[in-house]
Amino acid sequence: MEQFLGKAAQIAPARRYIPINKGHFEMEPPERTDEFHRKLSSGWESGYAEYRRLWRELPAKRQVRDYPLLVDLELASVCNLRCKMCYTITDEFKAKVKKGLMDWDIFTDVIDQIAGKVFAVRLSLRGEPTLHKQFIDCIKYAKDKGIPEVSTLTHGGRLELPLFEEAVKAGIDWITISVDGLADQYDPIRKPLTFVDTVRRIRQMKEYKEQHGLVKPVIKVQGIWPAIRPNPTKYYETFAPIADLVAFNPLIDYLRKDRSIVYEENFACPQLYQRIVVGSNGNYMMCSNDEDELNIIGSAYQDRLHDIWHGEKLNAVRAMHNKKDGFKALAPCLACYYPRKAVPDEQAQVGHRVIHIENYLNRAQTAGS
């Protein structure tokens, strides 16, 4: 995998709280989680192991790789749903962000720049990626250029079997589908989608993979914890037989309503060493959690990704995060859940197992809050 090992610039290590993949929890026993990663690594096992090692180690060492490990390419910042906990429905978001679809030429240009240099691309961020008319073409272009892992996050409403089959043939590796609870919780949140139809679509994906002897794409189902809380066992038992991984997220402050936020001490963000984001409008965003585009660090219409990754603006952000509480000078970081203090203050029963839930201090866990 030498093609993935670039020059690295060392930033002085410091004792910091550096969360890796904060806010993402699985409802699985260890053997199911291990099997998920085995499937996801199928066909590039050594490369996948290197990718995950670097995902953990680069932030800890404050080390900037020649290229990021992952590039988020936001195919769409628009969505055809109006989920009550989503920031995209707020007047504030609409005033700050021009919603739309990524230009094909920008997409292909970025892929051309990173082919052979990054491990993964994710074709999603704030909106619904399947709304992009060239969604399938984007998957195929990235895979044809040799990107080892191509993934997306979707509400799944458009993934009827014909579109899923096209995505499979294009080479998609990983699909995460947002399913917020069982029918009583899901239907009001995700309307006009229905729980019954969403389960049907996921079951059809499972059956298609079995019929064709496919390991990938792996299917992950995840939802916000407040919607799962009423019956975690039934939620897990519904999706474990038809998905490769079942997970949940504590509800974060999507709507920017919280005022009494408690932060971790000596926080430093791992994303600054892991990934870079290209929004649907071509803007390079400071990170994947700067949903409001408060800190734009470049434009894909004018700038090369490598230049932005090593550029003055992003290095200035890294330098702020190397200072004690330096992140507090950055507006996107103050609103982010990564530096927010979380405590394991809740347990739930999933069948015969007990799972532990971390909640953010002073954060209401009710959809719409």
ChimeraX attribute file (.defattr): number of C-alpha atoms within 10 A of each C-alpha:
attribute: neighborCount
match mode: 1-to-1
recipient: residues
	/A:1	13
	/A:2	8
	/A:3	9
	/A:4	19
	/A:5	14
	/A:6	14
	/A:7	10
	/A:8	12
	/A:9	12
	/A:10	12
	/A:11	13
	/A:12	9
	/A:13	12
	/A:14	14
	/A:15	11
	/A:16	18
	/A:17	15
	/A:18	20
	/A:19	17
	/A:20	16
	/A:21	12
	/A:22	15
	/A:23	18
	/A:24	12
	/A:25	18
	/A:26	18
	/A:27	24
	/A:28	18
	/A:29	10
	/A:30	10
	/A:31	8
	/A:32	16
	/A:33	15
	/A:34	12
	/A:35	13
	/A:36	18
	/A:37	16
	/A:38	14
	/A:39	18
	/A:40	21
	/A:41	18
	/A:42	13
	/A:43	11
	/A:44	12
	/A:45	14
	/A:46	11
	/A:47	16
	/A:48	21
	/A:49	13
	/A:50	14
	/A:51	20
	/A:52	12
	/A:53	11
	/A:54	18
	/A:55	21
	/A:56	17
	/A:57	16
	/A:58	20
	/A:59	21
	/A:60	21
	/A:61	16
	/A:62	23
	/A:63	19
	/A:64	22
	/A:65	20
	/A:66	17
	/A:67	25
	/A:68	25
	/A:69	23
	/A:70	23
	/A:71	24
	/A:72	22
	/A:73	26
	/A:74	28
	/A:75	33
	/A:76	25
	/A:77	24
	/A:78	19
	/A:79	19
	/A:80	12
	/A:81	18
	/A:82	15
	/A:83	17
	/A:84	17
	/A:85	19
	/A:86	17
	/A:87	20
	/A:88	24
	/A:89	16
	/A:90	15
	/A:91	9
	/A:92	13
	/A:93	16
	/A:94	13
	/A:95	10
	/A:96	12
	/A:97	15
	/A:98	12
	/A:99	19
	/A:100	18
	/A:101	22
	/A:102	21
	/A:103	15
	/A:104	15
	/A:105	10
	/A:106	17
	/A:107	21
	/A:108	14
	/A:109	14
	/A:110	19
	/A:111	24
	/A:112	14
	/A:113	13
	/A:114	23
	/A:115	19
	/A:116	17
	/A:117	22
	/A:118	25
	/A:119	24
	/A:120	24
	/A:121	26
	/A:122	20
	/A:123	25
	/A:124	23
	/A:125	23
	/A:126	23
	/A:127	23
	/A:128	25
	/A:129	27
	/A:130	23
	/A:131	18
	/A:132	20
	/A:133	12
	/A:134	16
	/A:135	19
	/A:136	19
	/A:137	15
	/A:138	23
	/A:139	25
	/A:140	21
	/A:141	17
	/A:142	26
	/A:143	20
	/A:144	13
	/A:145	14
	/A:146	18
	/A:147	20
	/A:148	22
	/A:149	21
	/A:150	24
	/A:151	19
	/A:152	23
	/A:153	22
	/A:154	22
	/A:155	22
	/A:156	22
	/A:157	19
	/A:158	17
	/A:159	20
	/A:160	16
	/A:161	14
	/A:162	10
	/A:163	14
	/A:164	22
	/A:165	15
	/A:166	17
	/A:167	21
	/A:168	21
	/A:169	12
	/A:170	19
	/A:171	22
	/A:172	24
	/A:173	24
	/A:174	20
	/A:175	21
	/A:176	21
	/A:177	22
	/A:178	21
	/A:179	30
	/A:180	27
	/A:181	26
	/A:182	22
	/A:183	17
	/A:184	13
	/A:185	18
	/A:186	22
	/A:187	17
	/A:188	15
	/A:189	23
	/A:190	20
	/A:191	13
	/A:192	12
	/A:193	17
	/A:194	18
	/A:195	21
	/A:196	12
	/A:197	13
	/A:198	22
	/A:199	17
	/A:200	14
	/A:201	19
	/A:202	23
	/A:203	16
	/A:204	17
	/A:205	23
	/A:206	19
	/A:207	13
	/A:208	16
	/A:209	17
	/A:210	11
	/A:211	9
	/A:212	8
	/A:213	9
	/A:214	13
	/A:215	16
	/A:216	18
	/A:217	23
	/A:218	22
	/A:219	22
	/A:220	22
	/A:221	24
	/A:222	24
	/A:223	21
	/A:224	21
	/A:225	22
	/A:226	18
	/A:227	25
	/A:228	22
	/A:229	17
	/A:230	15
	/A:231	14
	/A:232	20
	/A:233	17
	/A:234	14
	/A:235	22
	/A:236	21
	/A:237	13
	/A:238	14
	/A:239	19
	/A:240	16
	/A:241	12
	/A:242	20
	/A:243	20
	/A:244	23
	/A:245	23
	/A:246	27
	/A:247	19
	/A:248	23
	/A:249	20
	/A:250	22
	/A:251	23
	/A:252	24
	/A:253	20
	/A:254	19
	/A:255	18
	/A:256	13
	/A:257	11
	/A:258	14
	/A:259	9
	/A:260	9
	/A:261	15
	/A:262	14
	/A:263	18
	/A:264	15
	/A:265	13
	/A:266	18
	/A:267	24
	/A:268	29
	/A:269	24
	/A:270	25
	/A:271	24
	/A:272	23
	/A:273	25
	/A:274	23
	/A:275	21
	/A:276	25
	/A:277	25
	/A:278	28
	/A:279	28
	/A:280	25
	/A:281	21
	/A:282	23
	/A:283	19
	/A:284	26
	/A:285	23
	/A:286	26
	/A:287	23
	/A:288	21
	/A:289	18
	/A:290	17
	/A:291	23
	/A:292	18
	/A:293	19
	/A:294	14
	/A:295	19
	/A:296	16
	/A:297	20
	/A:298	22
	/A:299	17
	/A:300	18
	/A:301	14
	/A:302	9
	/A:303	14
	/A:304	14
	/A:305	24
	/A:306	13
	/A:307	12
	/A:308	18
	/A:309	24
	/A:310	16
	/A:311	13
	/A:312	12
	/A:313	16
	/A:314	22
	/A:315	15
	/A:316	11
	/A:317	19
	/A:318	22
	/A:319	14
	/A:320	17
	/A:321	24
	/A:322	22
	/A:323	14
	/A:324	15
	/A:325	17
	/A:326	17
	/A:327	22
	/A:328	16
	/A:329	12
	/A:330	14
	/A:331	12
	/A:332	18
	/A:333	20
	/A:334	15
	/A:335	23
	/A:336	17
	/A:337	19
	/A:338	24
	/A:339	25
	/A:340	22
	/A:341	17
	/A:342	21
	/A:343	10
	/A:344	10
	/A:345	11
	/A:346	10
	/A:347	12
	/A:348	16
	/A:349	14
	/A:350	17
	/A:351	11
	/A:352	7
	/A:353	11
	/A:354	11
	/A:355	16
	/A:356	14
	/A:357	19
	/A:358	18
	/A:359	22
	/A:360	22
	/A:361	15
	/A:362	14
	/A:363	20
	/A:364	17
	/A:365	18
	/A:366	14
	/A:367	18
	/A:368	15
	/A:369	17
